[in-house]
Amino acid sequence: MAYISFQPSDFFNTTLYTGDGSTQSITGVGFQPDMNFTKSRAVQNWGCVDSIRGVGEAIHPNLSNAEGSAPDGLTAFNADGFSVGTDTTWNGSTVAYASYNWKAGTTTALSGGTITPTAQSINTTSGIAIIKYTGNDTAGATIPHGLGAVPKMIIIKNLISANNWVVYHEALGNTKFLELNTTAAAATATTSFNDTSPTSSV
């Protein structure tokens, strides 16, 4: 078995906490996250914030909603976790929460596809890339990801319109897609991934 100099928890960690309805800092993540998914263990929407779009800008993995302002949601990414405000998606009083945190990394500009990302955070060691780009409504468009390896899973969300999330997974192949925010079975559509698998560069 090959030796690796890191642990998965260096780049991904789950942290449980209880909301206080005010403001608080959540610690124990073990690193400064670049992406956070948070879910109350009650009836409440998921919340997703990342360092590329910036704190205060939220999308909801269980909804089709466009990106929205959440200034009292996740308010900062800190060295060992994150801070939250009074928004009940992240910090309802006495509510139990689970937060899922990913560390990405370099923000060096990418090139090589037909669409150039407007922002990115990439970690080739852990194999995660957070990419923001503007679509061009053209079949066969390619987007560089900077991972240096073929992605096994891709999750996409339209930020400006109420559209379902779109998910690619290598086990399904390039002709099918899932919707993160629905319970629908895998569907077939050329318009999702152009029936083309990702490569080690795009």
C-alpha positions in Angstrom: 0.0 0.0 0.0 1.3 3.4 -1.0 2.1 5.8 1.8 0.2 9.1 2.0 1.2 12.1 4.0 -2.3 13.3 4.9 -5.5 12.1 6.3 -9.0 12.5 4.7 -9.9 14.6 7.7 -7.3 17.2 6.6 -9.6 18.1 3.8 -13.1 17.0 4.8 -14.7 17.0 8.2 -18.2 16.8 9.8 -18.9 18.9 12.8 -22.0 18.7 15.0 -23.2 21.8 17.0 -26.3 23.3 18.7 -27.6 26.6 17.6 -28.0 29.5 20.1 -30.2 31.8 18.1 -27.6 34.6 18.4 -24.1 34.5 16.9 -21.4 31.9 17.6 -18.2 30.5 16.2 -18.1 26.7 15.4 -14.7 25.1 16.0 -13.3 21.7 15.7 -13.3 21.4 12.0 -9.5 21.2 11.9 -9.0 23.6 9.0 -10.4 26.7 7.4 -13.2 25.4 5.1 -13.7 26.6 1.5 -17.2 25.0 1.3 -19.8 24.3 3.9 -23.0 22.4 3.7 -25.1 22.7 6.9 -28.4 20.9 7.8 -30.4 21.2 11.0 -31.6 17.9 12.4 -35.1 19.3 12.3 -37.4 20.3 9.4 -35.3 23.0 7.7 -33.5 23.7 4.4 -29.9 22.8 3.8 -27.6 25.8 3.4 -24.5 25.9 1.3 -21.8 28.7 1.4 -18.4 28.7 -0.2 -15.3 30.9 -0.3 -15.6 31.5 -4.1 -19.1 33.1 -3.9 -18.4 34.6 -0.5 -20.0 34.4 2.9 -23.5 35.9 3.0 -24.4 34.3 -0.4 -26.3 31.0 0.1 -27.7 28.3 -2.1 -29.8 25.4 -0.8 -29.0 21.9 -1.9 -32.6 20.7 -1.4 -34.2 23.6 -3.4 -34.1 24.8 -7.0 -33.9 28.5 -5.8 -31.4 30.9 -7.3 -28.6 32.1 -5.0 -29.8 34.5 -2.3 -28.4 36.8 0.2 -28.0 35.4 3.8 -26.1 38.0 5.7 -27.0 36.4 9.0 -26.2 32.8 7.9 -22.6 31.6 7.7 -20.8 34.9 8.3 -17.1 33.9 8.2 -14.7 31.0 7.4 -12.2 30.8 10.3 -8.9 28.9 10.9 -10.7 26.0 12.7 -14.2 26.3 11.5 -16.8 29.1 10.8 -19.0 31.7 12.3 -22.8 31.8 12.1 -25.5 34.5 12.7 -29.1 34.4 13.6 -30.4 32.8 10.4 -32.2 29.6 11.4 -30.8 27.6 8.5 -27.5 27.8 10.4 -28.3 28.8 14.0 -31.8 28.4 15.4 -32.0 28.4 19.2 -31.5 24.9 20.7 -31.5 23.3 17.2 -29.1 20.5 16.5 -27.0 20.9 13.3 -24.6 18.9 11.2 -22.1 20.7 9.1 -20.0 19.2 6.3 -16.8 21.1 5.5 -14.4 20.8 2.6 -11.0 22.5 2.2 -10.0 23.4 -1.3 -7.0 25.6 -1.9 -5.3 27.4 -4.7 -7.2 30.2 -6.5 -4.8 30.5 -9.5 -6.7 31.4 -12.7 -7.5 28.5 -15.1 -7.5 28.3 -18.8 -7.8 25.6 -21.5 -11.6 25.3 -22.0 -14.0 27.1 -24.1 -15.4 28.8 -21.0 -12.9 30.5 -18.6 -13.9 30.3 -14.9 -14.5 33.6 -13.2 -13.2 32.2 -9.8 -11.9 28.9 -8.5 -10.5 27.2 -5.4 -8.8 23.9 -6.2 -7.0 21.2 -4.2 -5.3 18.5 -6.3 -4.3 16.4 -3.3 -7.9 15.9 -2.1 -9.4 16.1 -5.6 -11.9 18.9 -5.1 -12.4 22.0 -7.2 -15.0 24.8 -6.6 -15.5 26.5 -10.0 -17.6 29.6 -10.8 -18.3 30.3 -14.4 -20.7 31.9 -16.8 -22.4 29.6 -19.3 -22.5 30.3 -23.0 -25.5 28.2 -24.1 -23.4 26.2 -26.5 -23.4 22.5 -26.8 -19.9 21.0 -26.3 -18.7 23.8 -24.1 -15.8 22.8 -21.9 -14.7 24.2 -18.5 -11.2 23.7 -17.1 -11.1 22.2 -13.5 -7.4 22.2 -12.6 -7.5 18.8 -10.8 -5.0 17.0 -13.1 -7.2 13.9 -12.8 -10.6 12.9 -14.2 -13.4 14.0 -11.9 -15.7 11.2 -10.7 -18.5 13.5 -9.6 -19.7 16.9 -10.7 -22.4 19.0 -9.1 -23.7 22.1 -10.9 -26.1 24.8 -9.8 -27.5 27.8 -11.8 -27.0 30.8 -9.5 -29.3 33.3 -11.2 -32.4 31.2 -11.9 -34.6 28.7 -10.2 -33.3 25.5 -11.8 -32.7 22.1 -10.4 -29.2 21.1 -9.4 -27.5 18.8 -11.9 -25.2 15.9 -10.9 -22.8 13.8 -13.0 -21.3 10.6 -11.5 -19.0 8.2 -13.3 -21.1 5.2 -12.2 -24.0 6.5 -14.2 -22.0 7.5 -17.3 -22.1 10.7 -19.4 -25.6 10.2 -20.8 -27.4 10.4 -17.5 -27.8 12.9 -14.7 -29.3 13.2 -11.2 -31.0 16.2 -9.5 -29.5 16.9 -6.1 -32.7 18.7 -4.9 -35.2 16.0 -6.0 -35.9 12.4 -5.5 -36.1 11.7 -9.2 -34.4 8.7 -10.6 -31.4 9.2 -13.0 -32.6 10.7 -16.3 -31.1 10.7 -19.8 -30.4 14.0 -21.6 -27.8 15.0 -24.1 -28.2 18.6 -23.0 -26.7 17.9 -19.5 -23.2 16.7 -20.2 -23.3 16.5 -24.0 -22.9 12.7 -23.7 -19.2 13.4 -23.1 -17.1 12.3 -20.1 -14.9 14.7 -18.3 -11.1 14.6 -18.9 -8.1 15.3 -16.6 -8.2 18.9 -17.7 -11.9 19.9 -18.6 
